[in-house]
Amino acid sequence: MLALAMPLLLDVTVPVSRLPVFVAAAAVPLAARTAAATEPAAPEERDRLYPFYLPMSGLRAPAVTYRVKCDASRAAGREVYQGHSPDGPVEGGYELIYEAQDARGNPCVYPFAPSLPQIGERVQGTQYILRSAIPGRRVAFRTGDEWATVDLRLFNIAAQRVHFEMRDVELDFPGAIQAKGALHLEVTGTQAPGLFTAVLRRAKIYGGKNALFVPNGQTMLYIEDSDIAGNVGTNTDQEHTTYINGTLVSHFRDTRFHGQRAWENTASGHQLKDKAYLRVYENVTVSNVPQGPPTNWPPSAMPLIDASAFGFTWSDGLRIERVAPLQSSRDALVDLRTDIRYGEPGNYPWPVLGSPAWRMPPSPLDALDQVYLSVFLNTSVKSFRTEPYVFALRPTGTTPGTDGYHVEGSEAPRAQQRYVSLAFGTGGNLQRVYSPEGWTYSDPDLPAGSEWVLDRSKFIRHALGLIGR
């Protein structure tokens, strides 16, 4: 059977049953949610469904399939293959299938990190898949090796189309202090109209300097039903549970991010550092509760989500959970920053610097299709304290740094700030929804014609359409 035979492009919506219990009175109901009742529940059926914006046509089935045996691999401390094994670089893509159970029917725990075959030069239209032999039953890889990682290495792929998928896999690497990421999607040198897509389903990831690390490029990432459980790096100010660099899309659904640990009383990193051009969060939980031994690691005091104001964010059902750190907590829970442009210039439809070339109209709500926009629906906060505010939309500067990415200069006048953030139905332990910066609106009455911002699919089409995606 082809690994991606007849993929369906799913207009993914969140079923009502998956929404958080808390719904504020001012929350905006989305009619599109009712369409989710027809979504298949079985893992093997859901595995054929993809968000509508992922161009899955044109991919070819992996040229080689390798099956890994459970008991024999555990005894050997390395992969033992059923039949043939990798021998030199693999052309045309591969699929790695791991036995999900041992001879007694127990879940299989492999005492090593997966070893990926070397990839040949021709990668156009190829797929690289790691999965459990039984959909819905997770296989685990558990080792204290300080270099443990799953590292997909594809360099300078230019305008080619490549796809990666990991399903029903747990990476438990508590000693991996050297690896860039427990899962490192090291795909670089991408160029439009080329595209790298990555899909994770029912995964659990713990370890590495970042549990999940994705470098910048023409990349779309979709994760569902997963647990990103923290990092173990030692450079605590620069390492995070998840680090998404300047990519095109990060889309998380029914997923939890937690476990970024602090070092003694240092503020440390973020649970989700996400600099994608388009970010979509559906039924996502972000918590600063530390993960793993030693048990006395203090929680991080940093904002739980460090995102970019340069681009677009659409969120529904975001849950933020904060416990007390040793250091004074930074006030923002979701920090929309403007100090660095992470993606390539072609990823953005308008300048990110403030200048007289842009002047915000008298009513910014009438110009939502002309600005960088973030929309947060049904956000709930559970904190050890009453948070001063949930969201911060930072002002931008007026001059580029010498590296072409940093933003410097004095703060641009308010009228030159081309960023708007909207929040509907925010509740929990908080004094106010937004910090006193930027063009921000809590539970606004939208003008006629602006209702598209509440529809996830229309929002995605708008954002990607602006850059020809």
C-alpha positions as CSV (number, residue, x, y, z in Angstrom):
1,M,0.0,0.0,0.0
2,L,1.3,3.4,-0.9
3,A,2.2,5.4,2.2
4,L,0.3,8.4,1.1
5,A,-2.1,6.8,-1.3
6,M,-5.0,9.2,-2.2
7,P,-4.3,11.9,0.4
8,L,-7.3,14.0,1.3
9,L,-6.9,17.8,1.7
10,L,-8.8,18.4,4.9
11,D,-10.3,21.7,5.8
12,V,-9.4,21.0,9.4
13,T,-11.8,22.2,12.1
14,V,-11.9,21.6,15.8
15,P,-14.8,19.4,17.0
16,V,-17.0,21.0,19.6
17,S,-16.1,18.1,22.0
18,R,-12.4,19.1,21.9
19,L,-12.9,22.8,22.9
20,P,-11.8,23.8,26.3
21,V,-14.4,23.8,29.1
22,F,-14.0,27.5,29.7
23,V,-15.7,29.7,27.1
24,A,-16.1,33.3,28.0
25,A,-19.4,35.1,27.4
26,A,-17.9,37.2,24.6
27,A,-16.3,34.2,22.8
28,V,-17.2,34.1,19.1
29,P,-18.8,30.8,18.0
30,L,-17.5,29.5,14.6
31,A,-20.1,27.8,12.5
32,A,-17.3,25.9,10.7
33,R,-16.8,23.7,13.8
34,T,-19.9,21.7,13.1
35,A,-18.4,20.4,9.9
36,A,-15.9,18.5,12.1
37,A,-18.5,15.9,13.1
38,T,-17.8,14.1,9.9
39,E,-14.1,13.7,10.5
40,P,-12.9,10.1,10.9
41,A,-11.7,9.1,14.3
42,A,-9.6,6.0,13.5
43,P,-5.9,6.8,13.3
44,E,-5.4,5.0,10.0
45,E,-8.2,7.1,8.5
46,R,-7.0,10.4,9.9
47,D,-3.5,9.7,8.6
48,R,-4.8,10.3,5.1
49,L,-6.1,13.7,5.9
50,Y,-4.1,16.9,5.4
51,P,-4.8,20.6,5.8
52,F,-6.2,22.1,2.6
53,Y,-3.2,24.4,2.1
54,L,-0.7,21.6,2.0
55,P,0.0,20.7,-1.7
56,M,0.2,16.9,-1.4
57,S,-0.3,16.1,-5.0
58,G,2.9,15.3,-7.0
59,L,4.6,13.3,-4.2
60,R,5.7,9.8,-5.0
61,A,5.5,6.8,-2.7
62,P,8.8,6.1,-0.9
63,A,11.1,4.0,-3.1
64,V,12.3,1.8,-0.2
65,T,10.5,0.5,2.9
66,Y,12.5,-0.8,5.9
67,R,10.8,-2.8,8.7
68,V,12.5,-2.8,12.1
69,K,12.0,-5.8,14.5
70,C,11.3,-5.1,18.2
71,D,12.9,-7.9,20.3
72,A,15.9,-8.4,18.1
73,S,16.6,-4.7,18.0
74,R,16.4,-4.3,21.8
75,A,18.8,-7.3,22.3
76,A,21.3,-5.9,19.8
77,G,21.0,-2.2,21.0
78,R,20.5,-1.1,17.3
79,E,18.1,-1.6,14.5
80,V,17.6,-5.2,13.3
81,Y,15.7,-5.2,10.0
82,Q,13.2,-7.6,8.7
83,G,14.6,-8.4,5.3
84,H,16.9,-5.9,3.7
85,S,18.6,-3.0,5.5
86,P,20.0,0.4,4.3
87,D,23.1,0.1,2.2
88,G,24.5,3.4,1.1
89,P,22.5,6.5,0.2
90,V,18.8,6.0,-0.5
91,E,17.3,7.5,-3.7
92,G,13.6,8.2,-4.0
93,G,12.6,8.5,-0.4
94,Y,12.2,5.9,2.4
95,E,9.7,4.6,4.9
96,L,10.8,3.2,8.3
97,I,8.2,1.0,10.0
98,Y,8.9,0.0,13.6
99,E,7.2,-3.0,15.3
100,A,4.9,-1.6,17.9
101,Q,4.8,-4.5,20.3
102,D,7.3,-7.1,21.7
103,A,6.7,-10.8,21.7
104,R,4.5,-10.5,24.8
105,G,2.3,-7.9,23.3
106,N,3.8,-5.0,25.3
107,P,4.6,-1.6,23.8
108,C,8.0,-1.7,22.2
109,V,10.7,0.6,23.8
110,Y,13.8,0.7,21.6
111,P,16.9,1.6,23.8
112,F,18.5,3.9,21.2
113,A,17.7,6.8,18.9
114,P,16.5,6.0,15.4
115,S,19.2,5.8,12.8
116,L,18.1,7.4,9.5
117,P,19.5,6.2,6.2
118,Q,21.7,8.6,4.2
119,I,19.7,10.4,1.6
120,G,20.8,10.5,-2.1
121,E,21.1,13.7,-4.1
122,R,17.8,13.6,-6.1
123,V,15.0,14.4,-3.8
124,Q,12.3,16.0,-6.0
125,G,8.9,14.7,-4.9
126,T,10.3,12.4,-2.2
127,Q,8.9,11.4,1.2
128,Y,10.6,10.4,4.4
129,I,8.4,8.6,6.8
130,L,8.9,7.2,10.4
131,R,6.0,5.4,11.9
132,S,4.7,2.7,14.2
133,A,3.6,-0.5,12.5
134,I,0.2,-0.1,14.3
135,P,-1.6,3.2,13.7
136,G,-2.5,4.7,17.1
137,R,0.0,2.7,19.1
138,R,3.1,4.6,19.9
139,V,6.6,3.1,19.8
140,A,9.2,4.7,22.1
141,F,12.9,5.4,21.7
142,R,14.6,5.9,25.0
143,T,18.3,6.6,25.6
144,G,20.6,8.8,27.7
145,D,23.0,9.3,24.9
146,E,24.0,13.0,24.9
147,W,23.9,13.1,21.1
148,A,20.5,11.4,20.7
149,T,18.4,12.9,17.9
150,V,16.3,12.3,14.9
151,D,18.0,14.5,12.4
152,L,16.6,14.7,8.9
153,R,19.5,16.2,6.9
154,L,18.7,17.7,3.5
155,F,20.8,20.7,2.4
156,N,20.4,23.1,-0.5
157,I,17.2,21.5,-1.8
158,A,16.4,24.7,-3.7
159,A,13.0,24.6,-5.5
160,Q,12.3,21.0,-4.9
161,R,9.3,19.5,-3.2
162,V,10.0,17.2,-0.2
163,H,7.8,15.8,2.6
164,F,8.5,14.3,6.0
165,E,6.2,12.5,8.4
166,M,6.4,11.0,11.8
167,R,3.5,9.1,13.3
168,D,3.0,7.3,16.7
169,V,6.6,7.8,17.7
170,E,8.0,8.9,21.2
171,L,11.5,10.3,21.5
172,D,12.6,10.2,25.1
173,F,16.2,11.6,25.2
174,P,16.8,12.9,28.8
175,G,20.5,13.1,28.3
176,A,20.7,14.7,24.9
177,I,22.4,17.9,25.8
178,Q,24.4,18.1,22.6
179,A,21.8,17.7,19.9
180,K,20.2,20.8,18.3
181,G,16.8,19.1,18.7
182,A,15.5,15.8,19.8
183,L,13.7,16.2,16.4
184,H,15.8,18.4,14.1
185,L,14.3,19.0,10.7
186,E,17.6,20.1,9.2
187,V,16.3,21.0,5.8
188,T,18.0,24.1,4.4
189,G,18.6,26.1,1.2
190,T,14.9,26.0,0.2
191,Q,13.7,28.4,-2.5
192,A,10.2,29.3,-3.7
193,P,8.3,27.8,-5.3
194,G,9.9,24.8,-3.8
195,L,8.5,23.5,-0.5
196,F,9.3,21.3,2.5
197,T,6.3,20.0,4.5
198,A,6.5,18.1,7.8
199,V,3.6,16.4,9.5
200,L,3.7,14.9,13.1
201,R,0.8,12.9,14.4
202,R,0.5,11.4,17.9
203,A,4.1,12.1,18.7
204,K,5.8,12.8,22.1
205,I,9.2,14.5,22.1
206,Y,11.6,15.2,25.0
207,G,15.3,16.1,24.9
208,G,17.8,18.0,23.0
209,K,18.8,21.7,23.2
210,N,15.3,22.2,21.8
211,A,12.8,19.3,21.8
212,L,11.8,20.3,18.3
213,F,14.0,22.6,16.1
214,V,13.0,23.8,12.6
215,P,15.3,26.2,10.7
216,N,14.0,28.9,8.5
217,G,13.0,28.3,4.9
218,Q,10.1,27.4,2.6
219,T,8.7,25.0,5.3
220,M,5.1,24.2,6.4
221,L,4.8,22.3,9.7
222,Y,1.6,20.6,10.9
223,I,1.4,18.8,14.3
224,E,-1.7,17.1,15.8
225,D,-2.5,15.1,18.9
226,S,1.1,15.4,20.2
227,D,3.0,16.2,23.4
228,I,6.2,18.4,23.0
229,A,7.6,17.7,26.5
230,G,10.7,19.9,26.9
231,N,14.4,20.3,26.3
232,V,17.5,19.3,28.3
233,G,20.1,21.7,26.9
234,T,22.5,23.7,29.2
235,N,22.5,27.0,27.4
236,T,19.3,27.9,29.1
237,D,18.8,31.5,27.8
238,Q,18.7,30.4,24.2
239,E,17.0,27.0,24.2
240,H,13.3,26.2,24.1
241,T,10.8,23.4,24.2
242,T,10.1,24.2,20.5
243,Y,12.0,26.6,18.3
244,I,10.3,27.3,14.9
245,N,12.5,29.7,12.9
246,G,11.5,31.8,9.9
247,T,9.3,29.2,8.2
248,L,6.1,29.7,6.2
249,V,3.5,27.9,8.4
250,S,3.3,26.3,11.9
251,H,-0.1,24.7,12.5
252,F,-0.7,22.9,15.9
253,R,-3.8,21.1,16.8
254,D,-4.8,19.2,20.0
255,T,-1.2,19.5,21.1
256,R,0.6,20.4,24.4
257,F,3.9,22.3,24.8
258,H,5.6,22.2,28.2
259,G,8.8,21.5,30.1
260,Q,11.3,24.2,29.1
261,R,13.3,24.3,32.2
262,A,15.1,27.2,33.9
263,W,18.6,27.1,35.4
264,E,18.5,28.0,39.1
265,N,17.0,31.5,39.0
266,T,17.7,32.4,35.4
267,A,14.7,33.4,33.3
268,S,15.6,30.9,30.6
269,G,13.7,30.2,27.3
270,H,10.2,29.7,26.1
271,Q,7.8,26.8,25.7
272,L,7.0,27.8,22.2
273,K,9.3,30.1,20.2
274,D,7.5,30.4,16.9
275,K,8.6,32.8,14.2
276,A,6.6,31.3,11.3
277,Y,5.0,33.7,8.9
278,L,1.6,32.1,9.5
279,R,0.8,30.5,12.9
280,V,-2.4,28.5,13.6
281,Y,-3.1,27.1,17.1
282,E,-6.2,25.0,17.7
283,N,-6.9,23.5,21.1
284,V,-3.3,24.0,22.2
285,T,-2.0,24.0,25.8
286,V,1.2,25.8,26.7
287,S,2.5,25.3,30.3
288,N,5.8,26.2,32.1
289,V,5.7,23.2,34.3
290,P,9.2,21.6,34.1
291,Q,9.7,18.1,32.6
292,G,11.9,15.3,33.7
293,P,14.7,14.7,36.1
294,P,16.2,16.2,38.1
295,T,12.9,17.1,39.7
296,N,14.1,20.4,41.2
297,W,14.5,22.3,37.9
298,P,12.6,25.5,38.4
299,P,10.0,26.7,35.9
300,S,11.0,29.3,33.3
301,A,10.0,32.8,34.0
302,M,9.8,33.9,30.4
303,P,6.7,34.5,28.3
304,L,5.3,31.0,27.4
305,I,4.9,31.9,23.7
306,D,7.5,34.0,21.9
307,A,6.0,34.8,18.5
308,S,6.6,37.3,15.8
309,A,4.3,40.2,15.0
310,F,5.6,40.0,11.5
311,G,3.0,37.8,9.9
312,F,-0.3,36.3,10.9
313,T,-1.6,34.3,13.9
314,W,-5.0,32.6,14.3
315,S,-5.7,30.8,17.5
316,D,-8.8,29.1,19.0
317,G,-8.9,27.4,22.3
318,L,-5.4,28.3,23.5
319,R,-4.9,27.3,27.2
320,I,-2.0,28.9,29.1
321,E,-0.9,27.5,32.4
322,R,1.8,29.2,34.5
323,V,3.3,28.1,37.8
324,A,5.6,30.2,39.9
325,P,9.3,30.4,38.9
326,L,12.2,31.4,41.2
327,Q,12.8,34.6,39.2
328,S,10.1,37.3,38.8
329,S,7.9,36.3,35.9
330,R,8.0,38.3,32.7
331,D,4.6,39.9,32.4
332,A,3.6,38.8,28.9
333,L,2.2,35.3,28.4
334,V,2.1,35.6,24.6
335,D,4.8,38.1,23.4
336,L,4.3,39.3,19.8
337,R,7.8,40.7,19.1
338,T,9.2,43.0,16.4
339,D,12.9,43.1,17.2
340,I,14.0,40.5,14.6
341,R,12.6,39.4,11.2
342,Y,13.4,35.7,11.0
343,G,12.1,34.7,7.6
344,E,13.4,35.7,4.1
345,P,12.1,39.1,2.7
346,G,9.9,37.2,0.2
347,N,7.9,35.7,3.0
348,Y,6.4,39.0,3.9
349,P,3.9,41.0,1.7
350,W,4.7,44.4,3.3
351,P,7.7,46.1,4.9
352,V,8.2,45.2,8.6
353,L,9.8,48.5,9.5
354,G,7.9,51.6,10.5
355,S,8.0,54.4,7.9
356,P,5.9,57.3,6.6
357,A,5.0,55.0,3.6
358,W,2.3,53.4,5.8
359,R,-0.2,55.3,7.8
360,M,-2.9,53.5,9.8
361,P,-6.4,54.6,8.8
362,P,-8.5,56.4,11.4
363,S,-10.3,53.1,12.1
364,P,-7.8,50.2,12.0
365,L,-10.7,47.7,12.2
366,D,-11.6,48.8,8.7
367,A,-8.2,47.8,7.4
368,L,-7.7,44.3,8.7
369,D,-6.9,43.0,5.2
370,Q,-4.1,45.5,4.9
371,V,-2.1,44.8,8.1
372,Y,-0.2,42.0,9.8
373,L,-2.8,40.4,12.0
374,S,-3.2,38.2,15.0
375,V,-6.6,36.8,16.2
376,F,-7.1,35.0,19.5
377,L,-10.4,33.2,20.2
378,N,-11.3,31.6,23.5
379,T,-8.0,31.9,25.3
380,S,-8.0,30.8,28.9
381,V,-5.3,31.5,31.6
382,K,-4.6,29.5,34.7
383,S,-1.8,31.1,36.7
384,F,-0.3,31.2,40.2
385,R,-1.0,34.9,40.2
386,T,-3.4,37.4,38.6
387,E,-1.6,38.2,35.3
388,P,-1.2,41.9,34.5
389,Y,-2.0,41.0,30.9
390,V,-2.0,38.1,28.5
391,F,-0.9,39.5,25.1
392,A,1.7,42.1,24.2
393,L,2.0,43.5,20.7
394,R,5.4,45.2,20.6
395,P,6.1,48.4,18.5
396,T,8.6,48.1,15.7
397,G,11.7,50.2,14.9
398,T,12.5,52.3,11.9
399,T,15.9,51.0,10.6
400,P,17.3,47.6,9.7
401,G,20.3,46.2,11.5
402,T,23.5,45.5,9.7
403,D,22.7,41.8,9.5
404,G,19.4,42.5,7.6
405,Y,17.3,40.7,10.2
406,H,17.4,42.8,13.4
407,V,15.2,45.9,13.6
408,E,16.8,49.0,15.1
409,G,16.2,52.7,15.5
410,S,13.7,54.6,17.6
411,E,10.2,53.3,18.0
412,A,8.1,54.1,15.0
413,P,5.2,56.5,15.6
414,R,1.9,54.7,16.4
415,A,0.4,55.6,13.0
416,Q,3.3,53.8,11.2
417,Q,2.7,50.5,13.1
418,R,1.2,48.1,10.6
419,Y,0.1,45.5,13.1
420,V,-3.3,44.7,14.7
421,S,-4.2,42.1,17.3
422,L,-7.8,41.0,18.2
423,A,-8.8,38.9,21.1
424,F,-12.3,37.5,21.8
425,G,-13.4,35.6,24.9
426,T,-10.2,35.8,26.9
427,G,-10.6,34.7,30.6
428,G,-9.0,33.4,33.7
429,N,-6.4,34.9,36.1
430,L,-5.8,38.2,34.4
431,Q,-6.3,41.9,34.9
432,R,-6.5,42.9,31.3
433,V,-6.2,41.2,27.9
434,Y,-3.4,43.4,26.3
435,S,-0.5,45.4,27.4
436,P,-0.8,49.2,26.7
437,E,1.0,49.0,23.4
438,G,0.1,48.8,19.7
439,W,-3.2,48.5,17.9
440,T,-5.0,46.0,20.1
441,Y,-8.7,45.2,20.6
442,S,-10.5,43.0,23.1
443,D,-14.0,41.7,22.1
444,P,-14.4,44.4,19.4
445,D,-17.5,44.8,17.3
446,L,-16.2,44.0,13.8
447,P,-17.3,46.2,10.9
448,A,-19.3,44.6,8.2
449,G,-17.1,42.7,5.8
450,S,-14.4,41.9,8.4
451,E,-16.0,38.6,9.7
452,W,-13.5,36.6,7.6
453,V,-11.0,37.1,10.4
454,L,-13.0,34.7,12.6
455,D,-13.0,31.9,10.0
456,R,-9.8,29.9,10.2
457,S,-9.9,28.8,6.6
458,K,-10.5,32.2,5.2
459,F,-7.8,33.6,7.4
460,I,-5.3,31.1,6.2
461,R,-6.2,31.7,2.5
462,H,-5.8,35.4,3.1
463,A,-2.4,35.2,4.7
464,L,-0.9,32.7,2.3
465,G,-2.5,34.4,-0.7
466,L,-0.6,37.6,0.0
467,I,2.7,35.8,-0.7
468,G,1.5,33.6,-3.5
469,R,1.1,30.4,-1.5
